[in-house]
Amino acid sequence: MRKKFPIGIDGFEKIRTNDFYYVDKTLFIKELLQNWGEVNLFTRPRRFGKTLNMSMLKCFFETGRDPALFDGLKIVQEKELCEKYMGRFPVISISLKSVGGLQYDSAVAALRTVIGNEAGRFRFLRESPMLDEADINSYNQLVNVDAKGSSRYAIPDDALIDSLKTLSLLLEKHYGQKVILLIDEYDVPLDKAFQNGYYVEMVNLIRSLFDNGLKTNDSLYFAVLTGCLRISKESIFTGLNNPKVHTISDVRYDEYFGFTNADVDELLDFYELSAYKDTINDWYDGYRFGDTDVYCPWDVINYCDELLADPSTPPKNYWANTSGNDLIRRMLKNANLTTKNEVEELLNGGQVTKRIKQELTYREVDDSIESVWSVLYATGYLTGMHVKQADADIFRLWIPNGEIRKLFYELVEDWFREATRSDTSRINRFCAAFPAGDTDTIQEMLGDYLWDSISVRDTAVRRNRKENFYHGMLLRLLRSQDSWLVKSNAETGEGYSDIFIQTPERVGIVIELKYADDGNLEKACREALKQIEEKKYAQGLKRRSMKKIIKYGIAFCEKECMVVMA
């Protein structure tokens, strides 16, 4: 029986004990210990294995864990390291992923739940001979629930702020060993707070929690935090002594989050899916972490799982569909002409050069478009690399793969649809020119729309793919007329016309589109009209007893167009 794919499973123990496929990242432990830092922050996009790695650390270091979980994995070859560190430490492990809400109070309640549940793992502390009455009272404050019998934790505010420090101290007293602290998704509460209007309050809370847990905690051996963004030190890490921050641009640890080429090759070989390597490469590879090319693990395992069920399954957007993608929407909404041109360059396979802010606060994200570029890079919507012989924060950015390109394309379409929806009179004038045979107006206004829009004309694809953007844009404009019958790729005559229109006044319109690779718009228009005649596209309209039939050949080249009527 073949191993199952761990879709939606980010617990190391569950993966190892239930015969799930596991990509061995255990040498991350060795590198973490060799490159010692008391506080270590790893920032990576979502769905790149942060939570699984944190679970792995917990299973390796925590006292009482089954060492057999690591049988056959690379880390067990480091015998001296395993003897010294494996199963030797009390571990506090929390995720702040669920800490949020529409109001600050609900977010604090969620944090109490996170802390209370983790403290509840250590109920043996109540019976510990190493703790005195005051210690036990401090512990009870972390696990007591509301007196009314609800399941909500009743942790006082001051105890909540001190909770990580308190729990560390109690565990050190019990075990006689300092504590390892793991905090996953550390920045999620700040993101949710920013979205819901209580950012300042949440910053103060998290700053106080971290100050006590990371800065003034004498019971701390070391800590590891993960998140998507490197939040500015002035925001929540005030006064913390030299935390080691490892971002996606750093060479160190670059292979331990995400799948490398070797990881994917081994996985595909194991499941006999190697024939799909090129497709997986085009759609889900392309990220650059440090000096390593990286695939999105979430995409790879989801697609491979579907391929096992149906080998004809086309690639899909898996990673992109796990988020609201509001950041790109806001970027497009506020984009000036320069930004539109830059997005267009990216969509067409190009690159943009930007100054990347490695440290941000959430309030800075909307301050300037430059901050947005930094967030797009940090969160995986763009990838890139440092420009040699430039300042340390100058990066060349590009869209990593087909999945993200498709996402951008869809969001651009949404943006164009929303932008044009508010311009009803202009659209009506444009559409009215078609049954009127007014080629000059059509050409002029279509050209204006092209210059106002963000076009997709990837030179690496076939001509018919280049035409897709222009086809879609024109179709959206024409379908604004509710009384018109507008069909795309309708079967008429001896083929499929690009656009087929019937108006209530019984005017029939056939439109054929061409992309002029050589820039000769007039020639492309003639070819379009010739195709209409040769394929007899107008025959269907004649059978519908149209009073008037108009044939248009429309040619495009980048942001130029020409309209010819027959």
SULNORVEN-V208395 format. One record per backbone hydrogen bond with DSSP energy under -1.0 kcal/mol. CO is the residue of the C=O (numbers start at 1). NH is the residue of the N-H. Records with the same first field share a line. If there is no record, write none. Layout:
BEGIN
CO=NH / NH
END
This chain:
BEGIN
4=21
5=7
6=9
11=15
12=16
13=17
14=18
15=20
19=4
25=28
26=29
27=31
28=32
29=33
30=34
31=35
38=223
39=244
40=225
41=246
42=227
47=298
49=53
50=54
51=55
52=56
53=57
54=58
55=59
56=60
57=61
58=62
60=87
61=89
62=65
66=69
67=70
68=71
70=73
73=76
74=77
75=78
77=79
78=82
79=83
80=84
81=85
82=86
85=88
89=63
90=180
92=182
94=184
96=99
98=100
103=107
104=108
105=109
106=110
107=111
108=112
109=113
110=114
111=115
112=116
113=117
114=118
115=119
116=120
118=121
119=122
122=125
123=126
124=127
125=128
128=131
132=136
133=137
134=138
135=139
136=140
137=141
139=142
140=144
144=154
146=149
152=146
156=160
157=161
158=162
162=166
163=167
164=168
165=169
166=170
167=171
168=172
169=173
170=174
171=175
172=176
179=221
180=92
181=224
182=94
183=226
184=96
185=188
187=191
188=192
189=193
190=194
191=195
192=196
193=198
198=202
199=203
200=204
201=205
202=206
203=207
204=208
205=209
206=210
207=211
208=212
209=213
210=214
211=215 / 216
217=220
219=179
222=181
223=40
224=183
225=42
226=186
227=44
229=231
230=360
232=235 / 236
237=240
244=41
246=43
247=250
248=290
251=254
253=256
259=295
260=264
261=265
262=266
263=267
264=268
265=269
266=270
267=271
268=273
273=276
274=277
276=280
277=281
278=282
279=283
280=284
281=285
282=402
283=403
284=296
287=294
289=292
292=289
294=287
295=259
296=300
297=301
298=302
299=303
300=304
301=305
302=306
303=307
304=308
306=310
310=313
319=322
325=329
326=330
327=331
328=332
329=333
330=334
336=340
337=341
338=342
339=343
340=344
341=345
342=346
343=347
344=348
345=350
346=349
352=397
354=395
360=232
361=364
364=367
368=372
369=373
370=374
371=375
372=376
373=377
374=378
375=379
376=381 / 382
383=398
385=396
387=390
391=394
393=356
394=387
395=354
396=385
397=352
398=383
401=405
402=406
403=407
404=408
405=409
406=410
407=411
408=412
409=413
410=414
411=415
412=416
413=417
414=418
415=419
416=420
417=421
420=423
423=427
424=428
425=429
426=430
427=431
428=432
431=434
432=436
433=438
434=437
437=439
438=442
439=443
440=444
441=445
442=446
443=447
444=448
445=449
446=450
447=451
448=452
449=453
458=461
462=466
463=467
467=471
468=472
469=473
470=474
471=475
472=476
473=477
474=478
475=479
477=480
478=481
480=482
481=484
485=502
487=500
490=497
492=495
495=492
498=489
499=511
500=487
501=509
502=485
503=506
506=547 / 548
507=503
508=550
509=501
510=552
511=499
512=554
514=556
515=517
516=519
519=521
520=524
521=525
522=526
523=527
524=528
525=529
526=530
527=531
528=532
529=533
530=534
531=535
532=537
535=494
536=539
538=542
539=543
541=546
542=545
548=508
550=510
551=566
552=512
553=564
554=514
555=562
556=516
557=560
560=557
562=555
564=553
END
